[in-house]
Amino acid sequence: MPRPDSLTVAVIGAGITGMTTAYNLTRRGHEVTVFDRHPYAAMETSFANGGQLSASNAEVWNSWATVLKGLKWMVSPGAPLLVNPKPSWHKLSWMAEFVAAIPRHEENTITTARLAIEARQHLRRMAEEEGIDFDAEDRGILHFYATKAEFEAAARVTALLAKGGLERRAVTPSEIRSIEPALRGDIYGGFYTPSDFTGDIHKFTNGLALACARHGVTMRFSTEVLSVDAGLDGVAVVCRSTEPTAGAAPHPRETQRYDKVVVCGGVMSRQLGESLGDRINVYPVKGYSITVQLDDPADQAAAPWVSLLDDKAKIVTSRLGARRFRVAGTAEFNGYNRDIRAERIAPLVAWCRAHFPGMSTRQAVPWAGLRPMMPDMMPRVARGRNPRVFYNTGHGHLGWTLSAATADAVAALVSTRANA
């Protein structure tokens, strides 16, 4: 039975952000419907990310050092950060706002760290209450550095993270070998965060989708949202099935009405926001990953169990059970292009071979996804111009890390009766 104060709420998007939002809303007693154009949850950015739930990676990218590296790497196809020089108003406006946010680097880093720490508790609670197995590994995250200058720069970031409540400690090369014996290479030092952990975002999101369905959430998979219109009396969602048809004619449009809507549309949030009169300046920043299949016992023994972050290469790793090793990294500013480019995958494979020479990469499955990134690197958790419209989007590379906390926050906003 719905509660007397329950609302009908549409959630657009069934990635990690959309499903955590739907879960929080239904637990608050609302009647929730989730829309996604794919036939399953977590088929885009939440499909094969780096796997880290990393408060230790909460530093925002807004700095002059990032800008200078981006200019230097622009002509190198395999660089960690790659910008397509072809101009567009969206890209130029985003980058101008990125630079404008540089003075808030410290403030935003501290805020992000606090949010990441809060999110851990929510995510662990969801997994425990719903019995979700997502190949979680509670072994911490190890950042390692090849030079003294890189290590000292990381020490300054550690001080910022400490202001946000995160404890991570400096470790020597010998301590690094003890923490992760499989790691090879010339290493000056590192920082270890034992409270961080890892897991399979795709498995978790699908497990949470099943839990939502058990709690009464209506799952409208294979359903494309064509438009959303918010008025004083409610929200109209115009949608159409994306299931294949025998003939040439598309499925007919249908209109569903709700009290409120939450946009969790990833890189499509910008277009949805524009149609609702809101500016959500998300840019699609492409990231790549490979999933190395560890079928041979020798490969399993040679692969690391502790999650790693190589700051210079901008590469992260996660062990997803005994038989899978995820390696992810790079950032590419190339619009809504989802192509998997060989020259972007090659550095991930080469990195594996350099640091884990005993592990075969012959079975490495490549993937690319578009991160929904705001210029100030902060997620947008807010009410729109219309009080029936809400946003939980723009998490960038930290959607897996932050979504459980932002979902709780937006569900509380939606539930506030003053907004009805």
N, C-alpha and C positions, 0 to 999 in steps of 0.2 A: 504493500500500500504506500503510495506517495505521501510525504508529509504535507500538512496543510500549507506550509510556506514554500513548497517545492516549485521549481521553475522548469520549463522545457528549454533545454540549452543545446544548440548545435555546436559541435567542435569540428573545425575544418582541418584535417590532417591527421594521419594515423602513424606518425613517427613517434620517437620517444617523447617529444614534447606534447603531442596531441593525446597520446595514450595516458601519460601521467596526469594530464589535465582532466581527461574524462574520468579517470579513476577517482581523483579527488572530488570532482563534482558529484559523482554518483554516491560516494561515501557521505556526502553532505545532504543526501536525500533528493537530489534533482533528477529529472528525467532527461537523460543524455542521449544524443544521437551523434555518432562519429561518421564523417564523410571522408573517403579517400578514393582516388581514381584507380588505385591498384587493387588487385584481388586479395592482397594480404597486407598486414601491418608491416611497417619498417622496411619498405622496399626502395627507399631513396637514401638520404644521408644517414639514416639509422641502420643501414644494411651491413657495412663492413668497415667501421671506423677503427681507430687505434686501440680501442678497448679500455683506455685508462680513465678511471674516476679520480682525477688528479687535481686536488687543491694545490699541489706543488707546481702546477703549470698555469696558475691563475694570473701571471703577469700579463697585462694587456700589451698589445704590439705597438701602441702609439708612442714612438720615440724617434728622434732624429737618426739614431743608429739604424733602425729598421728602414727608414727612408733611404739612407745612403746605401745600405746593402741592396735594396730593391733596384736602385739605379745601376749599381755595379753588376747585378745578376741579370739585368734585362736582356742582355745579348747572349746569355749562356743557357741553352735548352735544358740542361740537367740541373740547373741551380735550385736550391731549396725554395726560393721565391721567384716567380716568373710573372711578368706583366706584359700582356699583349699591348704593343705600343699604339695600336689602332684606337683613336679617341672615340669616346661616346659621352654624351652629357651625363648619363648615369655614373659612369666610371669616374669622370672628372669631378663631379659634385661630391661623390663618395670620398675620393682622395683628398679633396679640399677640407671636408669635415674631419677626415682622419688626422690631418695635420693640425687642425684647430683644436683637436682633443688632446694633443701632446701635453699641454700644461696640467691635465687631469690624470696623467699617467699613474702617479703614486696613489691618489685617492681611489681611482677605479680598480687598481690592482688590489688594494686592501679590501674594498667592497666585494670584489669577485672572490677573494680567498674566504671571506666570511660566509658568503653565499654557498660556496663549494662545501665547506665544513658542515653547514646546516643541511645541505642536500643529502649527504651521506646517511644521516639518521633516517630521513624519509624513505630513501631507496631501500635501505636494509629492512625497514619495517614492512614495506610493501612486499618485498621478496619473502620475508618470513611468514607474514600473514597469509599470503596466497600460495606459498609453496613453490616459488618460481626457481628453477634451476637454470642458471645462466653462466656456468663455468667460472664462477667467481674465484679469484685467487687473492688471499689476504697476505701478501708478501711484501707490501710496500712498493715504492717507486724509487729507482736509483737514477739520478742525473749524473752524467760523467763528462769530464772536460779534458782536452788534450794539452792545454797550455795554462800557465799561471794567470795570464790576463783574463782568459775565459772564466777561470775559477773565481777570481776576485770580482768580476762582474756579477757572477752568480751569488756571491756572498752579499752583495748589495741588494739583490732581489730577495734573498733569504730574510734580510732585515725587514723588508716591506711585508713579506708574508707573515712574519712573526707579529707585526702590528695587527694583522687580520686574525691572529689566533692559531696560526699553523706552526707546528714544531717540525723542523727538518734540520738534520745535523750534518756537519762536514765529515767526510770520510777520506782516509788516505788510500793510496793504491793497494796496499795490503788488505785493508778493510774491505775494499771493493771486491778483491779476489775472494774474500771470505763470504761476502754477501751473495755474489754471483760468480761461481767458479768457471762457468762456461765462457765468460766474456774475455775476448782477446783484444790486444791493441796497446798502443802507447797512451797511458792515461796519467795525467798530472794529479787529479783528485776528483772529488765528487760531493754530492749532497744526497742524503738518504731520508726519505719520508716514510716511516713505517706505517703511518695511519692511512695512507692512500691504498687503493686496491684496483683490481681490474675485473672485467667480465665481458661477455658477449652481448652487445647492445641489441642485436637482432633477436636472440633467444629471449632476452628479458622483455623486450617490447611485445613480442608475440605471446609470451606467457601472461603479460599484463592485459593484453587484448582478450585472452580467454577468460581472465578473472573479471574484466569489465562485463563481458557477455553474461557470466554467471550472476553478476549483480544487477542485471537488467538493462545494461546499455545496449542500444540499437546500433549495430555495426553495419553501415552502408558502404561496404567495400565495392570495388568496381563501379563507383559512382563519381562522376566528375561534377564539381560545382561550377556552373556556368556564370552565375551572378548572385550577389547578395544585396538585398535592399532592406535597410533599417529605417523604420518610421517610428512615430510616437506610440503606435499600438502593437508593435512587434517586429519580427525579422522574417523576411521571406527569402528562402534559399531555393534558387532555381537550379535543378540538377538533371543529369541524364546518365543512364547506364553506359559503361564502357565495355560491357560484355560483347564478344563478337556476335554478329548476326549472320543468318544464312543469306539474306539479300543485301542489296547495296544501301538500303535506307537505314539511317541511324535510329537508335531508340528514341521514342518521344520524350520531350521535356516534361518535367513535373515540378510543381512548386510545393514546398513544405514550409509551414509557419512555426516559429519558435518565439519564446519570450526574449531570449538573448543568444548571442553567438560569440564564440571565442575563436579567433584566427590563430591557428598553429601551423600555417601553411609553408614553413620553410622558406625557400627562395621565391615562392609565389606570393608571399605575404605582402610584398610591395604592391603588386597589381591589385590584390584584394583590398589593401588599405586605400589605394587611390579610388577604387569604386565606392568606398564608404566615406570618402572625404578626409582620409587620414594619410599623413606622410610617414611611411615606414621604410626608411632608406636602406633596405637590405641589399647587399651585393652578393652574388653567387661566387664564392671563393672555392675553387676546385681543390680537393685533396685526393691523394692516391693511396692505395694500400695493396699489399700482397698477403695472401694467406698461404703459408707454407704447410703442406700436408706432411706429417711426420709418421708415415706408416712403418718405416724401418726402426727397430729398437735402437740402432746406432744413431739415427737422426734424433730420436727422442732424447737420448742421453746427451747429445751435443748441443741441443737448443736450451736457452735459458728459461728459468721459471720466474725469476724476479723481473718485474716490468722495468724497462729502461727508457731513458730519454737522452739522446745525443743532441745537445743544444746547437752545436755547430752545423750538423747535417740536418737539423730540424726533423729528426726521425724518432718515433716512439715504437715500443714493442709491447706485446702482451702474449702470454701463454694461455691459450684457450683449451684447457684440458690437455691430456697426454698427447693427442694426435694433431694439434693445430698450433701454429705460431703466426701471429699477426704482426706485420711490420707496416707502419703508415707514416706519411709525412708529405712535405711540400705544400706550397700554396700557389695557386695559379689564378691570376686575374684575366679571365678570357671569356667573360659573359656567361651565357647559359649553355655553353658547350660541354657536353658530357662524354666526349670521346676519350677513350683510354689510349694514351700516346706512349709508344714504346720508349722514347727518350726520357720519359718521366718515370717509367717503371724500372728501367735499367739501373738507376742509382740505388734503388731499394734492394735489388738483387745483389748488386756489387757490395753494398754495405753489409749484407748478411754474410757474404763470402769472406769479407775482410775480418769481421768480428767473431764469426762462428764457422771457421774453416772445416770443421768436422761434420757440419750439417748440410745435407744436400738440398739444393733449391730446384731440383728437377721438377717438382710438383708444386709450383707457386702460381696461385690463381690471382690475376690482377683485378682491380676494381677502382672506380673513380666515383666520387660523389661531390655534390655542391653544398658547401657550408653556407648557411644563411647568416651573413656577418654584417653587423652595424658598424658605422665608422668609428665609434668610440669603444667598440668591442664589448659593449654592455647589452644584455638582452632587454627587449622591450616587453615589460609586464605592466600593462596600463589599460585604462579605459579609453575608448575612442571619443570622437566628438559627439556621437550619439551615445547616450548612456546605456544602450542595450548592446553595444559593441565592445569587445575586449580583445587584447592581443597578448600572446605569450609566444614570442618568436625572436629571431635574431641572436641566437646563442653562439653562432660561429663554430669554432673548434671545440667548444666546451658544452655542447648540448647534452651529452651523456653525463657530464660532471654536474651540471647545474639544474637540469630539468625537474628533478624531484622537488627542489625547493621552489622554483618559479611556478610550478603547477599548483603547489599548495597556496602560494600567494595570490595567483589569479583566481583560484576557486573561492578564496575568501572575499576577493573583490566582487565577483559575480554574485555571491550570496548576500552581500550587503543590501538590505531592503530599501535603503534610500535610493538605490539605482533602479528600482523596479519601474 
